[in-house]
């Protein structure tokens, strides 16, 4: 039974810049935003001592990947300059690499030039690109040249306008499958093989779009690639519950459990301890025999 499930899940490892990342069981990616304007204040870490403390928290609570971003992509946000993004990232990377030189680091950026600078100086492992190469046509070649793993995320529009009445055809799942099929083919032509797909919850989607994608997350297993779910404290939770990001942890845990049960290999979260507990509980249930 375990062998069947393993085959159905597709790939069990990701190879990036000399590192082999085991995804035979779901992993947690902890967020560090080096920004003053993230949608959730609890994820903002601009001072060096806070960045160091946050990185240590992610590792100690069971996080396998540290995701660092310096340019807010919340709905309605506008982009900062390349120089400002690099300046913020350098401060964070210096702290993290000094404290955890072997940590697996994901860089949340859509700029190929920023990727090159950060990789040259700090040896990053994964690129988390919200735009799937749409905002920088040099990104795919850069990923290929540097031999990095790549998170391919779907977004309709740009962060500034993506939530202004997003429209899809009758079947959003089929539309995203077509999108990923095209992008994966282009990436493979560039020689990029270590790809993680992300449906992009909250990036150009209505509340119903988000929940349709979550309910049908298993459909994306067709690619036999790892699936990332980034649901943590997003408006799809707190708007439905009529609350705010600060009070969206319970809803986050529930949806993360559903995502893992339906195929997510990586959970990108603000709350690492709670996410690792979710994975442990889902894995425990999976191991139990089903009585016929």
C-alpha positions in Angstrom: 0.0 0.0 0.0 2.8 2.4 0.9 4.5 1.6 -2.5 1.3 2.4 -4.3 0.9 5.7 -2.5 4.6 6.6 -3.1 4.1 6.1 -6.9 0.9 8.1 -6.9 2.7 11.0 -5.2 5.3 11.2 -8.0 8.7 12.5 -7.2 10.2 11.9 -3.7 13.2 14.2 -4.0 14.2 17.7 -5.2 17.8 18.3 -6.3 19.0 21.9 -6.1 22.6 23.2 -6.4 24.1 20.0 -5.0 21.5 19.5 -2.2 19.0 16.6 -2.3 15.8 17.6 -0.6 13.6 14.7 0.6 9.9 15.3 0.0 8.7 11.7 0.6 6.8 13.3 3.5 5.4 16.8 3.5 7.7 19.6 4.5 7.1 23.0 6.2 8.5 26.2 4.7 8.7 29.1 7.2 8.3 32.7 6.1 10.6 35.6 6.8 9.4 38.8 5.2 12.0 41.6 5.3 9.3 44.2 4.5 7.3 46.8 6.4 4.1 46.1 4.5 3.3 42.4 4.5 -0.4 41.6 4.9 0.3 39.8 8.2 2.4 41.9 10.7 3.6 38.8 12.5 5.7 37.8 9.5 7.6 41.1 9.2 11.2 40.9 10.4 13.4 43.9 9.6 15.9 44.1 12.5 18.9 41.7 12.4 18.3 40.2 15.8 14.6 39.5 14.9 15.7 37.9 11.6 18.1 35.7 13.5 15.5 34.7 16.1 12.9 34.0 13.5 15.3 31.7 11.5 16.2 29.8 14.7 12.4 29.5 15.5 11.7 28.0 12.0 14.5 25.4 12.3 13.7 24.5 16.0 10.0 24.1 15.3 10.6 21.6 12.5 10.7 23.8 9.4 12.8 22.4 6.6 13.0 25.5 4.3 13.4 29.2 5.1 11.6 31.4 2.6 12.9 34.9 2.5 11.2 37.8 0.7 11.9 41.5 0.6 9.2 42.8 -1.8 5.6 42.6 -0.6 3.3 41.0 -3.1 0.1 41.4 -1.1 -3.0 42.5 -3.1 -2.8 46.1 -4.1 1.0 46.4 -3.4 3.4 48.1 -5.7 6.9 46.9 -6.4 10.0 48.3 -4.8 13.2 49.0 -6.7 15.7 46.2 -7.5 18.4 48.0 -5.4 16.1 48.3 -2.4 15.1 44.6 -2.7 18.7 43.5 -2.8 19.7 45.8 0.2 16.9 44.2 2.3 17.8 40.7 1.3 21.5 41.1 1.9 20.8 42.1 5.5 18.6 39.0 6.1 20.9 36.6 4.2 24.0 37.6 6.1 22.2 36.9 9.4 20.7 33.6 8.3 23.8 32.2 6.6 26.0 33.1 9.6 23.7 31.3 12.0 22.6 28.4 9.7 25.1 28.0 6.9 23.6 24.7 5.7 19.9 25.8 5.9 17.8 25.3 2.8 16.8 28.8 1.7 14.1 29.7 -0.7 14.3 33.2 -2.2 10.9 34.9 -2.8 11.6 37.1 -5.8 10.5 37.5 -9.4 13.7 39.3 -10.6 16.4 37.2 -12.3 19.0 39.8 -11.5 18.2 39.6 -7.7 18.4 35.8 -7.9 21.9 36.0 -9.4 23.2 38.4 -6.8 21.7 36.4 -3.9 23.0 33.1 -5.2 26.5 34.4 -5.9 26.8 35.8 -2.4 24.7 33.4 -0.3 24.2 30.1 -2.2 20.4 30.0 -2.2 18.6 26.7 -3.0 15.1 27.4 -4.3 13.5 30.3 -6.2 9.9 31.1 -5.3 8.6 33.2 -8.2 5.0 34.4 -7.9 4.9 35.3 -11.6 6.1 32.0 -13.2 8.5 34.0 -15.3 5.9 36.5 -16.5 7.5 39.5 -14.8 11.1 38.7 -16.0 11.7 36.8 -19.1 15.3 36.0 -18.1 14.1 34.0 -15.0 13.9 30.6 -16.6 17.3 30.7 -18.2 18.8 32.0 -14.9 17.3 29.1 -13.0 18.7 26.7 -15.6 22.2 28.3 -15.5 22.3 28.2 -11.7 20.8 24.7 -11.4 18.3 25.8 -8.8 14.9 24.3 -7.8 12.0 26.5 -8.9 8.5 27.2 -7.5 6.2 27.8 -10.4 3.3 29.8 -9.2 0.1 30.8 -10.9 -1.0 34.4 -10.7 -3.6 36.2 -12.8 -2.5 39.8 -13.3 0.0 41.6 -11.0 0.0 42.1 -7.2 -1.3 45.6 -7.8 -4.4 44.6 -9.8 -4.8 40.8 -9.3 -7.8 41.0 -7.0 -9.7 43.4 -9.2 -12.5 41.1 -10.3 -10.4 38.1 -11.5 -12.2 36.2 -14.3 -11.7 32.6 -15.4 -13.3 30.2 -17.9 -15.9 27.8 -16.6 -13.3 25.5 -15.1 -10.5 27.2 -13.2 -8.8 23.8 -12.5 -8.5 23.0 -16.2 -7.3 26.5 -16.9 -4.5 26.2 -14.3 -3.6 22.7 -15.6 -3.2 24.2 -19.1 -1.1 27.0 -17.7 1.2 24.7 -15.8 1.5 22.3 -18.8 2.7 25.2 -21.0 5.1 26.6 -18.4 6.6 23.2 -17.4 7.2 22.4 -21.1 9.1 25.7 -21.4 11.1 25.1 -18.2 12.1 21.6 -19.4 13.3 23.0 -22.7 15.6 25.2 -20.6 16.8 22.1 -18.8 15.0 22.8 -15.5 13.7 19.6 -14.0 13.3 20.3 -10.3 10.0 22.1 -10.4 7.4 22.7 -7.6 4.0 23.8 -8.6 1.9 26.3 -6.6 -1.7 27.1 -7.5 -1.3 30.6 -6.1 -4.0 30.8 -3.5 -5.1 34.5 -3.2 -3.2 35.6 -6.3 -5.9 36.7 -8.7 -8.6 34.4 -7.3 -12.0 35.0 -5.7 -13.0 33.2 -2.5 -14.8 30.6 -4.5 -11.8 30.2 -6.9 -9.5 29.5 -3.9 -11.8 26.9 -2.4 -12.4 25.2 -5.7 -8.7 24.9 -6.2 -8.2 23.5 -2.7 -10.9 21.0 -3.0 -9.4 19.8 -6.3 -5.8 20.0 -5.3 -5.3 16.3 -6.2 -5.9 17.2 -9.9 -2.4 18.7 -10.0 -0.8 15.4 -9.2 -1.1 14.7 -12.9 2.3 16.5 -13.3 4.0 14.1 -10.8 5.7 17.1 -9.3 5.7 18.4 -5.7 2.8 20.7 -4.9 3.1 23.8 -2.6 0.2 25.2 -0.7 0.5 28.8 0.5 -2.7 29.3 2.5 -1.4 30.7 5.7 -3.6 33.4 7.3 -4.8 34.6 3.9 -8.0 36.5 3.2 -9.6 33.3 1.9 -9.7 32.3 5.6 -10.3 35.5 7.5 -12.8 37.2 5.1 -15.0 34.1 5.2 -14.8 33.9 9.0 -15.3 37.7 9.2 -12.1 38.3 11.2 -8.5 39.3 10.4 -5.0 37.7 9.7 -4.1 37.8 13.4 -7.1 35.5 14.2 -6.7 33.1 11.2 -4.5 30.5 12.7 -7.2 27.9 13.4 -8.6 28.2 9.9 -5.1 28.0 8.5 -4.4 24.7 10.3 -7.7 23.2 9.1 -7.0 24.1 5.5 -3.4 23.0 5.7 -4.6 19.6 6.9 -6.9 19.4 3.9 -4.1 20.4 1.6 -1.7 17.7 2.9 -4.4 15.1 2.7 -5.0 16.0 -0.9 -1.4 16.1 -2.1 0.5 19.1 -0.9 4.2 18.3 -0.4 5.2 21.7 1.1 3.2 24.0 3.3 4.4 27.6 3.2 3.4 29.1 6.6 3.8 31.8 9.2 3.2 29.3 12.1 5.8 26.5 11.8 5.1 24.6 15.0 1.3 24.3 14.2 2.0 23.3 10.6 4.4 20.5 11.6 1.8 19.2 14.0 -0.8 19.2 11.2 1.5 17.1 9.1 2.2 14.7 11.9 -1.5 14.2 12.6 -2.3 13.7 8.9 0.5 11.2 8.5 -0.7 9.3 11.6 -4.1 8.9 10.1 -2.7 7.8 6.8 -0.8 5.0 8.5 -3.9 3.5 10.1 -5.5 0.5 8.4 -8.8 1.0 6.6 -11.3 -1.5 7.7 -13.4 -3.0 4.9 
